[in-house]
Amino acid sequence: MKNKPICRAIQLLLLTLLIQNVAYSQGRISSPYSRFGIGDIMTSAGANQRAMGGIGYSLSSPFFVNVMNPATYISFDTLSFIFDVGADARSARLTTLDRSESANAASLSYLKFGFPVTRWWRGAFGLVPYSSTNYHMQDLSVEQNIGSVKRIYQGEGGINQLFVGSAFKLHPNLSIGFNMGVLFGTISQTSANTFPDSAYRMNYKIISSTKVKDIYLNYGIHYRKTLKNNMNLATGLSFSNNQDVSARMEQLGYRYFVSSTGVDNVVDTLVDVTGLKGSITLPANLGFGVSLGKPDKWLVGADVQYQMWDNYKNFDRLDSLQNNFRLALGGEFTPSVSTVTNYFQRITYRAGLNYQNSFLQLRGQRIDEFGISFGFAFPLPRTRSTINLSTELGTRGTTAKNLVKENYFRITLGLSIFERWFIIRKYD
């Protein structure tokens, strides 16, 4: 009987992992910019952090798991277990100079657990996304002596991270931590040249599939000091080095005609690569944050992140990516956590904004992104567990130089469960 809560948690974990694997493979938003590198880099921030612009390097709490800085795990309660799960839905409007279209997707977003080990050691584990690829583009042009040429580009897949983390208390105000994750996933990409005006010119297609599976490490430091009037000042630093992760590539290139049923009739094979072993060099990452707040009342914070994508390589090939910079600002306010008569005063209200110049520079134009966010934390009765809601509005890219501008709307719904599982109850 004593192990029932643990058994329920294990069953929930296995079920959610199964659902999440399906969701990650089917719920990715379409974006032409995910064609480059390893796709769109995903955030590991929870719904509460996303509502505050995505800040997190200095945030620590016993009520949620902050994967952005593993040193913050030390804030977990010594007798409690934390379960964080989130799902999001996103809608985007893709616009060029002469046309626009919409794209929608929904999926589970993250699954995280936090728990105490000793008085000076805390642990966490879970599953979060690392990157996402999903695009389908066509380019039709007319070339001399050839006629119409249609170029088709498609891609799907992504990389997930199954992580285990630890935090250690070095001083009442200072902690360090690390996450050891297993990166795994498959990115599939297809490009084809077809000739709609010619019945005799052979089309050409190349299909690539890259499977990633390797260990990934990142580290964190966190410092918090109590000031006058019961205010807390906190700083946090998270970093990882350039890391080569193992990958395996399969590639098939062939010339073909399209049958009346739409099936490729292969004429000959020009490229056939199976099981090619190599590596993908992921960039060094440095994130720093600072926050000031009064517990259970208010908090404001800011984050700065820098990633060195000019070191990125894919099977020893450079991809002309640029180092990127991200800035986030945000905060939250709770009128009163102890009131009983007015539920709205117990709700936490959040808002934030963020800006980044991504690692892409296309046709001499840097692809920037800007977003604003807001959200709420709705407390559940007789517990410190909460339902967290985050709404984000943002824009990425530009229509200049015949590029694509994305206007997106994303809503994230998260559940943070705080349970005291390690109390030995006594009965008379």
VOGU-54219 format. One line per 10 residues: number of its first residue (from 1); for each residue y negated, x, z negated of C-alpha. Coordinates in nm, 4 decimals. Layout:
N
NUM) Y,X,Z ~ ...
***
This chain:
428
1) 0.0000,0.0000,0.0000 ~ -0.2358,0.2856,-0.0748 ~ -0.2117,0.4130,0.2824 ~ -0.2962,0.0829,0.4534 ~ -0.6606,0.1739,0.5306 ~ -0.5541,0.5080,0.6801 ~ -0.2843,0.3416,0.8903 ~ -0.5347,0.0869,1.0170 ~ -0.7746,0.3663,1.1106 ~ -0.5057,0.5583,1.3012
11) -0.4009,0.2448,1.4905 ~ -0.7652,0.1708,1.5737 ~ -0.8167,0.5278,1.6947 ~ -0.5156,0.5192,1.9282 ~ -0.6140,0.1815,2.0719 ~ -0.9756,0.2843,2.1236 ~ -0.8749,0.6139,2.2875 ~ -0.6648,0.4194,2.5373 ~ -0.9457,0.1732,2.6121 ~ -1.2039,0.4486,2.6283
21) -1.0038,0.6498,2.8810 ~ -1.0035,0.3501,3.1149 ~ -1.3693,0.2742,3.0475 ~ -1.4840,0.6283,3.1233 ~ -1.3047,0.6239,3.4571 ~ -1.4389,0.2859,3.5678 ~ -1.7745,0.2301,3.3988 ~ -1.9950,0.5039,3.5421 ~ -2.3335,0.4191,3.6874 ~ -2.3895,0.5141,4.0515
31) -2.6455,0.7928,4.1029 ~ -2.6873,1.0251,4.4031 ~ -2.8067,1.2988,4.1654 ~ -2.4623,1.3128,4.0040 ~ -2.3405,1.4906,4.3185 ~ -2.4679,1.8256,4.1919 ~ -2.3201,2.0598,3.9329 ~ -2.0656,1.8768,3.7195 ~ -2.2579,1.5499,3.7474 ~ -2.5007,1.3814,3.5115
41) -2.4910,1.5405,3.1663 ~ -2.4238,1.2698,2.9084 ~ -2.5660,1.2456,2.5587 ~ -2.3508,1.2487,2.2455 ~ -2.6216,1.0679,2.0469 ~ -2.5322,0.7422,1.8774 ~ -2.7091,0.4096,1.9269 ~ -2.9383,0.4773,1.6301 ~ -3.0508,0.8112,1.7769 ~ -3.0950,0.6750,2.1296
51) -3.3347,0.4136,1.9929 ~ -3.5492,0.7034,1.8635 ~ -3.5729,0.8854,2.1955 ~ -3.2419,1.0675,2.1472 ~ -3.3548,1.2930,1.8602 ~ -3.0848,1.4375,1.6362 ~ -3.0914,1.8115,1.5697 ~ -3.2529,1.7643,1.2266 ~ -3.1154,1.4195,1.1364 ~ -2.8536,1.3984,0.8623
61) -2.7171,1.0910,0.6906 ~ -2.4075,0.9760,0.5004 ~ -2.3982,0.6654,0.7217 ~ -2.3454,0.8023,1.0756 ~ -2.1867,1.0982,1.2551 ~ -2.4398,1.3224,1.4322 ~ -2.2452,1.5278,1.6894 ~ -2.5653,1.6884,1.8218 ~ -2.5727,1.9216,1.5189 ~ -2.2379,1.9714,1.3406
71) -2.4093,2.1215,1.0346 ~ -2.5375,1.7700,0.9498 ~ -2.1828,1.6566,0.8629 ~ -2.2403,1.8022,0.5141 ~ -2.4420,1.4873,0.4303 ~ -2.1285,1.2702,0.4276 ~ -2.0531,1.1074,0.0940 ~ -1.7753,1.2740,-0.1103 ~ -1.5790,0.9484,-0.1468 ~ -1.6386,0.7766,0.1846
81) -1.5150,0.7558,0.5418 ~ -1.7463,0.6911,0.8379 ~ -1.6501,0.5276,1.1650 ~ -1.8962,0.5195,1.4578 ~ -1.8228,0.3403,1.7844 ~ -2.0604,0.2423,2.0608 ~ -2.0660,0.0733,2.4005 ~ -2.3432,0.0628,2.6564 ~ -2.4434,-0.1229,2.9698 ~ -2.6802,0.0179,3.2303
91) -2.8605,-0.1272,3.5281 ~ -3.0451,0.0924,3.7795 ~ -3.2655,0.0281,4.0812 ~ -3.2366,0.3036,4.3434 ~ -3.5362,0.3250,4.5775 ~ -3.6242,0.5342,4.8832 ~ -3.9202,0.5026,5.1184 ~ -3.7547,0.2309,5.3259 ~ -3.4878,0.0624,5.1145 ~ -3.3611,-0.0099,4.7646
101) -3.0420,-0.1293,4.5976 ~ -2.9098,-0.2013,4.2497 ~ -2.6218,-0.0535,4.0522 ~ -2.4663,-0.1726,3.7273 ~ -2.2017,-0.0427,3.4876 ~ -2.0702,-0.0958,3.1365 ~ -1.8324,0.1096,2.9230 ~ -1.7456,0.2333,2.5784 ~ -1.9770,0.5211,2.4989 ~ -1.8494,0.7156,2.1981
111) -1.5997,0.7157,1.9144 ~ -1.6631,0.9279,1.6041 ~ -1.5151,0.9671,1.2564 ~ -1.6583,1.1531,0.9547 ~ -1.4940,1.2303,0.6211 ~ -1.5136,1.4623,0.3158 ~ -1.2727,1.7530,0.2669 ~ -1.4061,1.9264,-0.0448 ~ -1.7378,1.9298,-0.2303 ~ -1.8647,2.2002,0.0055
121) -1.6773,2.1088,0.3252 ~ -1.7008,1.8025,0.5528 ~ -1.5135,1.7171,0.8705 ~ -1.5489,1.5000,1.1790 ~ -1.3558,1.4209,1.4958 ~ -1.3866,1.1905,1.7902 ~ -1.4334,1.1406,2.1623 ~ -1.7657,1.1611,2.3460 ~ -1.8595,1.1919,2.7162 ~ -1.9783,1.5262,2.8552
131) -2.0593,1.4542,3.2196 ~ -2.0346,1.1715,3.4728 ~ -2.0046,1.1703,3.8527 ~ -2.0358,0.8580,4.0653 ~ -2.2114,0.8318,4.4025 ~ -2.1662,0.6909,4.7528 ~ -2.4188,0.7915,5.0177 ~ -2.4475,0.7667,5.3962 ~ -2.6807,0.9486,5.6304 ~ -2.7090,0.8370,5.9939
141) -2.8854,1.0610,6.2443 ~ -2.8995,1.1086,6.6223 ~ -2.8354,1.4585,6.7556 ~ -2.8859,1.5900,7.1062 ~ -2.5715,1.6054,7.3226 ~ -2.3728,1.4391,7.0423 ~ -2.5263,1.1008,6.9741 ~ -2.5031,0.9241,6.6412 ~ -2.3625,1.1224,6.3508 ~ -2.2791,0.9467,6.0243
151) -2.2332,1.1695,5.7204 ~ -2.0603,1.0119,5.4215 ~ -2.0591,1.1546,5.0676 ~ -1.8575,1.0078,4.7812 ~ -1.7759,1.1232,4.4295 ~ -1.6315,0.9882,4.1073 ~ -1.4931,1.1037,3.7744 ~ -1.6318,1.3116,3.4935 ~ -1.5587,1.5244,3.1901 ~ -1.4921,1.4014,2.8360
161) -1.4881,1.5932,2.5095 ~ -1.2335,1.5401,2.2324 ~ -1.3803,1.7275,1.9370 ~ -1.3039,1.8354,1.5812 ~ -1.5946,1.9559,1.3699 ~ -1.6656,2.1051,1.0278 ~ -1.9738,2.1651,0.8142 ~ -2.0023,2.3986,0.5149 ~ -2.2577,2.3981,0.2351 ~ -2.4037,2.7464,0.1782
171) -2.6811,2.6287,-0.0559 ~ -2.7905,2.2854,-0.1876 ~ -3.0429,2.2769,0.0985 ~ -2.8626,2.4789,0.3678 ~ -2.5500,2.4131,0.5738 ~ -2.3785,2.5493,0.8832 ~ -2.1214,2.3884,1.1100 ~ -1.9327,2.3960,1.4363 ~ -1.7618,2.1654,1.6840 ~ -1.4483,2.2756,1.8648
181) -1.3846,2.0441,2.1546 ~ -1.1350,2.0096,2.4342 ~ -1.3113,1.9376,2.7634 ~ -1.0903,1.7429,3.0016 ~ -1.1337,1.5310,3.3099 ~ -1.1268,1.5208,3.6889 ~ -1.4127,1.5193,3.9385 ~ -1.3221,1.3997,4.2896 ~ -1.5567,1.4471,4.5851 ~ -1.5273,1.3533,4.9525
191) -1.7508,1.4357,5.2482 ~ -1.6974,1.3217,5.6046 ~ -1.8666,1.3559,5.9451 ~ -1.8027,1.0637,6.1800 ~ -1.9245,0.9885,6.5339 ~ -1.9764,0.6131,6.5873 ~ -2.0863,0.6506,6.9539 ~ -1.7835,0.8510,7.0669 ~ -1.4251,0.7298,7.0984 ~ -1.2984,1.0821,7.1777
201) -1.4795,1.3066,6.9337 ~ -1.2668,1.3685,6.6239 ~ -1.4056,1.2980,6.2794 ~ -1.3806,1.5534,6.0007 ~ -1.3195,1.4935,5.6302 ~ -1.2801,1.7220,5.3295 ~ -1.1475,1.5948,4.9944 ~ -1.1847,1.8034,4.6760 ~ -1.0495,1.7387,4.3286 ~ -1.1398,1.9593,4.0306
211) -0.9537,1.9218,3.7018 ~ -1.1052,2.0702,3.3862 ~ -0.9184,2.1424,3.0635 ~ -1.0327,2.4017,2.8115 ~ -1.1856,2.4676,2.4697 ~ -1.5614,2.4276,2.4180 ~ -1.7557,2.5483,2.1108 ~ -2.1010,2.4801,1.9743 ~ -2.2627,2.5661,1.6402 ~ -2.5319,2.4305,1.4136
221) -2.7589,2.5125,1.1203 ~ -2.9393,2.2565,0.9056 ~ -3.1971,2.2943,0.6282 ~ -3.3482,2.0168,0.4184 ~ -3.6068,2.0404,0.1408 ~ -3.7318,1.7681,-0.0933 ~ -4.1123,1.7555,-0.1146 ~ -4.3493,1.5645,-0.3380 ~ -4.3307,1.1834,-0.3444 ~ -3.9564,1.2010,-0.2721
231) -4.0127,1.2981,0.0930 ~ -3.7647,1.5151,0.2835 ~ -3.8505,1.7831,0.5380 ~ -3.5569,1.8827,0.7578 ~ -3.5013,2.1274,1.0422 ~ -3.1939,2.1798,1.2548 ~ -3.0749,2.4196,1.5210 ~ -2.7775,2.3758,1.7538 ~ -2.6618,2.6291,2.0101 ~ -2.3766,2.7313,2.2386
241) -2.3248,3.0350,2.4590 ~ -2.2400,3.0506,2.8286 ~ -1.8771,2.9457,2.8424 ~ -1.6197,2.9774,3.1187 ~ -1.3863,2.6774,3.1101 ~ -1.0608,2.6772,3.3013 ~ -1.0345,2.4539,3.6059 ~ -0.7876,2.3814,3.8832 ~ -0.8919,2.2770,4.2334 ~ -0.7144,2.0949,4.5128
251) -0.8771,2.0640,4.8529 ~ -0.7738,1.9014,5.1781 ~ -0.9683,1.9108,5.5040 ~ -0.8562,1.7466,5.8256 ~ -0.9666,1.6046,6.1614 ~ -0.8865,1.2438,6.2314 ~ -0.9445,0.9234,6.4245 ~ -0.9967,0.5911,6.2485 ~ -0.7389,0.3254,6.3383 ~ -0.8238,-0.0391,6.3962
261) -0.7095,-0.1119,6.0402 ~ -0.9476,0.1500,5.8960 ~ -0.6755,0.4058,5.8145 ~ -0.7311,0.7763,5.8892 ~ -0.4960,0.8935,6.1647 ~ -0.4782,1.2676,6.0950 ~ -0.4721,1.4926,6.4011 ~ -0.4530,1.8307,6.2290 ~ -0.5141,1.9900,5.8893 ~ -0.7750,2.2653,5.8669
271) -0.7878,2.3205,5.4893 ~ -0.5014,2.2775,5.2422 ~ -0.5500,2.4255,4.8961 ~ -0.3214,2.3274,4.6085 ~ -0.3483,2.4359,4.2457 ~ -0.6224,2.6951,4.2941 ~ -0.7047,2.8328,3.9474 ~ -1.0590,2.9274,3.8548 ~ -1.3341,2.8520,3.6067 ~ -1.6626,2.6687,3.5694
281) -1.9408,2.8497,3.3864 ~ -2.1254,2.6071,3.1601 ~ -2.4778,2.7047,3.0532 ~ -2.6029,2.8252,2.7179 ~ -2.7698,2.5462,2.5233 ~ -3.0351,2.5696,2.2521 ~ -3.1706,2.2687,2.0627 ~ -3.4187,2.2571,1.7763 ~ -3.5466,1.9622,1.5762 ~ -3.7737,1.8848,1.2835
291) -3.8147,1.5605,1.0890 ~ -4.0059,1.4251,0.7916 ~ -3.9187,1.1109,0.6020 ~ -3.8629,0.9175,0.2833 ~ -3.5001,0.8076,0.2259 ~ -3.4319,0.4391,0.3002 ~ -3.7947,0.3909,0.4047 ~ -3.9249,0.5832,0.7090 ~ -3.8654,0.8888,0.9250 ~ -4.0365,1.0659,1.2167
301) -3.8901,1.3520,1.4161 ~ -3.9093,1.5664,1.7281 ~ -3.6518,1.7615,1.9315 ~ -3.6748,2.0375,2.1897 ~ -3.3767,2.1352,2.4056 ~ -3.3358,2.4163,2.6598 ~ -3.0331,2.4716,2.8862 ~ -2.9846,2.7763,3.1087 ~ -2.8350,2.6211,3.4203 ~ -2.9257,2.9169,3.6425
311) -2.6067,3.0775,3.5059 ~ -2.3898,2.7873,3.6228 ~ -2.1003,2.8763,3.8518 ~ -1.8209,2.6699,4.0005 ~ -1.5251,2.8858,4.1031 ~ -1.7660,3.1855,4.1225 ~ -2.0052,2.9916,4.3485 ~ -2.3665,2.9463,4.2448 ~ -2.5234,2.6010,4.2871 ~ -2.8987,2.6802,4.2774
321) -2.9497,2.4805,3.9581 ~ -3.2595,2.5321,3.7452 ~ -3.3016,2.5833,3.3709 ~ -3.4026,2.2516,3.2168 ~ -3.6232,2.1505,2.9267 ~ -3.6142,1.8281,2.7227 ~ -3.8586,1.6922,2.4643 ~ -3.7926,1.3861,2.2459 ~ -4.0025,1.2087,1.9819 ~ -3.8986,0.9171,1.7640
331) -3.8965,0.7449,1.4302 ~ -3.7757,0.4533,1.2211 ~ -3.9042,0.2251,0.9464 ~ -3.7263,-0.0011,0.6958 ~ -3.9505,-0.2407,0.4967 ~ -3.7064,-0.2699,0.2029 ~ -3.3332,-0.1916,0.1765 ~ -3.2991,-0.3564,-0.1665 ~ -3.4513,-0.6982,-0.1041 ~ -3.2125,-0.9925,-0.1242
341) -3.4251,-1.2878,-0.0198 ~ -3.5672,-1.1603,0.3100 ~ -3.3087,-1.0225,0.5557 ~ -3.5731,-0.9120,0.8091 ~ -3.7137,-0.6644,0.5552 ~ -3.3730,-0.4934,0.5408 ~ -3.3657,-0.4402,0.9187 ~ -3.4536,-0.0880,1.0362 ~ -3.6983,-0.0758,1.3278 ~ -3.6871,0.2238,1.5650
351) -3.8762,0.3584,1.8653 ~ -3.9041,0.6803,2.0651 ~ -3.9676,0.8512,2.3964 ~ -3.8284,1.1478,2.5873 ~ -3.9099,1.3642,2.8874 ~ -3.7066,1.6240,3.0743 ~ -3.7242,1.8264,3.3909 ~ -3.3613,1.8222,3.4980 ~ -3.1640,2.1105,3.6472 ~ -3.2232,1.9742,3.9996
361) -3.4873,2.0918,4.2433 ~ -3.4387,1.9291,4.5841 ~ -3.6563,1.9908,4.8914 ~ -3.8992,2.1791,4.6708 ~ -3.9358,1.8799,4.4355 ~ -3.8291,1.8980,4.0697 ~ -3.6343,1.5911,3.9586 ~ -3.8007,1.4813,3.6338 ~ -3.6990,1.2025,3.3973 ~ -3.9016,0.9997,3.1478
371) -3.7900,0.7214,2.9155 ~ -3.9025,0.5062,2.6261 ~ -3.6734,0.3356,2.3777 ~ -3.6677,0.1021,2.0838 ~ -3.4013,-0.0594,1.8685 ~ -3.2840,-0.2044,1.5410 ~ -3.0250,-0.1527,1.2691 ~ -2.8864,-0.4770,1.1308 ~ -2.7225,-0.4275,0.7885 ~ -2.3950,-0.6036,0.7180
381) -2.3616,-0.8038,0.3917 ~ -2.2572,-0.6198,0.0723 ~ -2.2183,-0.2815,0.2451 ~ -2.4149,0.0061,0.3946 ~ -2.2485,-0.0515,0.7320 ~ -2.4801,-0.1461,1.0184 ~ -2.4867,-0.2828,1.3702 ~ -2.7202,-0.0645,1.5780 ~ -2.8944,-0.1801,1.8935 ~ -3.0813,0.0497,2.1317
391) -3.2745,-0.0383,2.4469 ~ -3.3973,0.2271,2.6910 ~ -3.6281,0.2008,2.9920 ~ -3.6676,0.5046,3.2130 ~ -3.7297,0.6561,3.5527 ~ -3.5845,0.9605,3.7286 ~ -3.6696,1.1257,4.0574 ~ -3.9241,1.0390,4.3229 ~ -3.9457,0.8853,4.6691 ~ -4.1468,1.1854,4.7954
401) -3.9810,1.3927,5.0692 ~ -3.7305,1.1126,5.1306 ~ -3.5674,1.1511,4.7881 ~ -3.4410,0.8742,4.5599 ~ -3.6200,0.7246,4.2625 ~ -3.4123,0.5627,3.9889 ~ -3.5573,0.3019,3.7540 ~ -3.3015,0.2208,3.4883 ~ -3.2452,-0.0043,3.1905 ~ -2.9773,0.0783,2.9336
411) -2.8690,-0.1087,2.6244 ~ -2.6358,0.0460,2.3656 ~ -2.4585,-0.1456,2.0925 ~ -2.3139,0.0593,1.8094 ~ -2.1210,-0.0108,1.4912 ~ -2.1417,0.2322,1.1973 ~ -1.8867,0.1537,0.9276 ~ -1.9307,0.3143,0.5859 ~ -1.6251,0.2688,0.3624 ~ -1.5349,0.4106,0.0204
421) -1.1688,0.4973,0.0683 ~ -1.1081,0.7738,-0.1839 ~ -1.1720,0.5896,-0.5110 ~ -0.8749,0.5547,-0.7484 ~ -0.9009,0.2102,-0.8989 ~ -0.7839,0.1424,-1.2541 ~ -0.6495,-0.1904,-1.3716 ~ -0.5967,-0.3090,-1.7302
***
